Amino acid sequence: MIAGVKGLATTLRWLLRKPVTAHYPEQHLPIQERYMGFPALLTDDTADEPFCTGCMVCVRECPTQCMTAVMHDNPKFVDGSSHRRKIIETFEINLNRCILCGICVDVCAFDAIEMSYEHELASYARTGARADLDLLLSQGRKYMTQTGWQAEAPDRNVAEIALAKKAAADAAKAAAAAASAAEKSNEPASAPESAKEEEENA
Amino acid sequence: MSVTLSDALELVVRLFLLFNVLAVLALSLVWLERKELGRLQGRVGPTRVGPFGLLQPLADGLKLLMKEDIAPGSSVRLIFFVAPLLVFVPAFVVWVTIPFAGDLVVRNLELGLFFFVSVSVLSIVGLVLAGWSSNSKYAILGSFRSAAQLVSYEIPIIMTILVVAILAGSLDFVAVVDAQASVPYVAIVPLAFVIFLIAGLAEVGRTPFDIYLAESEVVGGPFVEYSGAHWAIFFLAEYVNTFLVGVLGALLFLGGWRWPFDDPPQLAALALLLGKSYLIVVVIFWVRATYPRMRIDQLMSFGWKWLIPLSFAAVVTTAVQMFYGWPQWTLTLMSLGILAVPIYLQLRLQGKPARALARHYAEIAVLVEAKPRPEPEPEEEPEAATGPAPEGASA
């Protein structure tokens, strides 16, 4: 009896409360900080290129096999402006297949992929569910601005070290050639020393 | 009595108008129920079709009418398709004599209360036939349940109507309403009003008593096999009946269109009656949002062991008061006193299991204490009590 009256009072109190319903397309609930949307690729601002090297570990670990990635030699590595030998060439995620499990994020060795806040990617095109590299990078850029996350410069630029080594080796080779050419010339050890110094500075 | 052509035409027009009014009322009830249930559950209800979702029931009805009308291959097709009408026609015919305000009525039958009692029971036949002709075990179970439930709860309704008839000294709805011009009967016989509301809930199969429609047990009862327009007719009948409970409650107990304004103009009278009816309907939906469904044995024992004795008590007290010509407040007192009996018993019985359990535990405690407990080993107790022993002691 008392419980019954209490029940009526409870439902009546709900009548006076504001409904919790949010009318979705017009009204959006705030996205939580740890919301997991579709994966996106982050950009390394210090080298102005994606973190992703196309190592395919995410492609292999993906339980739904929704990703493809192709790697190629990084043109920026040659001139030393990037420390990545390889870089992603094409990357595609089939968003119809993606189950937002986040395994790709966990296995990524370069922290190149993150679960972004993107969740409204429906489109009318049949191919609309394919996210290519440009889209993924732009989403990653958006995610970086949303979270305020920034790439840090690497403490050691492998490319410059390699370049220095190469320069040293070239210099040594040239010196050796010069020495062999001039046989009885003077100090041949100056070039390798300078190369060594350069390596240490780097 | 000879019936002229103009009389017949007028009757047809009035019935047509009544049918349309009832259809609109049923649609409004559908909207009201969905909206109110939504709000009571923290949702918003229909919002998309029309302003505030007002056209949603219309869209639903259109959808139902366009649906393919299927009959199971093993059904008795003639009865299967006639049964919805057998449910709807009594629900509709009752309204012929229900006055909306003064003379705003299709035909005042002078014996309106008796007409209601005799016609409203007929819809049970339709429900049973619907269940039987469907040739489905759920449908037949549901129709058996409906027969048992509706017949049981018809008695308290008739008894409360009898109370009103005794008080008003008439079976005419208009006379009943006129008799309530100063004091509505709910103030004189609150017991009868409560019984009427509960039995009315059961009579139209609203939630605490929706046993013959129970989705989780008999998947919709007699209507399992129905679809499309025929199902819509059942639904229409259900909502018309729900509103009938509201209107009857307003007419018989809340003073109809008379109380609290003695004799308002017709439009205001109509608004007053509709407002009171919708109030009762809102309460019915509110109850639906609150209580779970009863079991069938609970339903039966509640009906036969509580409602029917109480309704008889209401009739007897009313008759005694009228016979001896006691003042009206004595009837109110008697009514409230009788109403207090089940409330008191319920409150007592509610604590019974808990008290029995407490007694049981007390007995166990006595038994346990009677038997001396084995003393714990005396060696370890002091050591644990004195805290960590010095290192040398353990070595």
Interface residues (C-beta under 8 A of the other chain):
Chain A: M1 I2 A3 G4 G7 L8 T10 T11 L12 W14 L15 R17 P19 V20 T21 H23
Chain B: E36 G38 R39 L40 Q41 G42 R43 V44 T47 W286 V287 A289 T290 Y291 I343 Q346 L347 Q350
